[in-house]
């Protein structure tokens, strides 16, 4: 496997997020309009490009994945102070999740993988601070918020071993992505 967390025979934790309303690129889900989703997660053209990239990344594993395994949510925002947005890709199926969390990709504006995060749980906070010209990230892992800083090439891949945030929680002015809050608009789901 490329980077799936779930080991063969491992049972689903039962409390991990499951994406409903997964749609294929360029189609909206039945009963929902794009205005029902967080606008930063709605870009059918970009989702189609991301889907092609994911098919390339997981080409050897596609045959054993179910259609639910081949679902993702994405969030586009500028992480590095240039004029282009990077793309976070969150998986939430048992194939990409284990008891400690799920896999998350950060892709650059050319859809090259910057970082493959493991054991993550939404929400993820994109902080207003920068390290090496890239925004800091706070990820909840192992019952604590973890500080993820850019080292010049990527972020740490395993949030569970990253330092615990000194403040104990993310900044109040950070951007929460893939939020589970009832008041937040959900991320639009796509398939690959």
ABEGO torsion letter per residue (X at the ends): XAABABBBGBBBAGABBBBBGBBBBGBBBBGBBAAABBAAABBAAAAAAAAAAAAAAAAAAAAABBAAAABBBBBBBBAAGBABBBBBBBBABAAABBAAEBBBBBBBAAGBBABBBBGBBOBBBBBABBBGGBBBBBBBBGGBBBBBBBAGABBBABAAABBBBAAGBBBAABBBBGBABAABBBBBBBBX
